[in-house]
Amino acid sequence: MSLWIESDKNWFGSRREKQKRSMPEKSYSIPEVAELLSVSRGVIYKWLSLDEPEEAVIPPSAWYRLPNGRVRIYAWIVINLQARH
């Protein structure tokens, strides 16, 4: 009987480890980024350059759209922008 409990603990332990590895990367909304960098939302939209990605301050690889169409910006680019400005 103790063998069954022991194997059950291993099953739960491995499941928790998998959940830790698959945590999504931290990201921020446009208003959050604007507040963190002390700029307006319009500036953030200009930095994204949705129409001309080659001129973007925030490259297309640094953000993504949610299914509802809103933009989320990865934390690593926000940290880089804070260091620059």
JOMOTA-V205019 format. One record per residue. N is the residue number from 0. RES is the residue in one small letter. SS is DSSP state (H for helix, E for strand, L for the rest). BURIAL is I if it has 24 or more other C-alpha atoms within 12 Angstrom, else O. D_CENTER is the distance of its C-alpha to the mean C-alpha in Angstrom with 2 decimals. Layout:
BEGIN
N/RES/SS/BURIAL/D_CENTER ; N/RES/SS/BURIAL/D_CENTER
END
This chain:
BEGIN
0/m/L/O/44.49 ; 1/s/H/O/42.54 ; 2/l/H/O/41.37 ; 3/w/H/O/39.69 ; 4/i/H/O/37.89 ; 5/e/H/O/36.84 ; 6/s/H/O/35.39 ; 7/d/H/O/33.63 ; 8/k/H/O/31.90 ; 9/n/H/O/30.82 ; 10/w/H/O/29.38 ; 11/f/H/O/27.31 ; 12/g/H/O/26.30 ; 13/s/H/O/25.07 ; 14/r/H/O/23.12 ; 15/r/H/O/21.28 ; 16/e/H/O/20.55 ; 17/k/H/O/19.06 ; 18/q/H/O/16.75 ; 19/k/H/O/15.53 ; 20/r/H/O/14.87 ; 21/s/L/O/12.88 ; 22/m/L/O/10.29 ; 23/p/L/O/6.84 ; 24/e/L/O/4.32 ; 25/k/L/O/3.49 ; 26/s/E/I/2.63 ; 27/y/E/I/6.33 ; 28/s/E/I/9.19 ; 29/i/H/I/11.89 ; 30/p/H/O/14.29 ; 31/e/H/O/12.16 ; 32/v/H/I/11.64 ; 33/a/H/O/15.33 ; 34/e/H/O/16.41 ; 35/l/H/O/14.76 ; 36/l/H/O/16.43 ; 37/s/L/O/19.54 ; 38/v/L/O/19.77 ; 39/s/L/O/20.24 ; 40/r/H/O/18.01 ; 41/g/H/O/20.39 ; 42/v/H/O/19.63 ; 43/i/H/I/15.91 ; 44/y/H/I/17.16 ; 45/k/H/O/19.64 ; 46/w/H/I/17.18 ; 47/l/H/I/15.30 ; 48/s/L/O/18.84 ; 49/l/L/O/18.29 ; 50/d/L/O/21.96 ; 51/e/L/O/22.26 ; 52/p/H/O/19.21 ; 53/e/H/O/21.42 ; 54/e/H/O/21.83 ; 55/a/L/O/18.21 ; 56/v/L/I/17.12 ; 57/i/L/I/13.46 ; 58/p/L/I/13.91 ; 59/p/H/O/13.08 ; 60/s/H/O/11.24 ; 61/a/H/I/8.61 ; 62/w/E/I/7.74 ; 63/y/E/O/8.62 ; 64/r/E/O/10.89 ; 65/l/L/O/11.19 ; 66/p/L/O/14.72 ; 67/n/L/O/16.07 ; 68/g/L/O/15.37 ; 69/r/L/O/12.99 ; 70/v/E/I/10.43 ; 71/r/E/I/6.73 ; 72/i/E/I/5.99 ; 73/y/E/I/3.81 ; 74/a/H/O/5.60 ; 75/w/H/O/8.10 ; 76/i/H/I/9.54 ; 77/v/H/I/9.98 ; 78/i/H/O/11.83 ; 79/n/H/O/13.80 ; 80/l/H/I/14.77 ; 81/q/H/O/15.90 ; 82/a/H/O/18.01 ; 83/r/H/O/19.56 ; 84/h/L/O/20.43
END
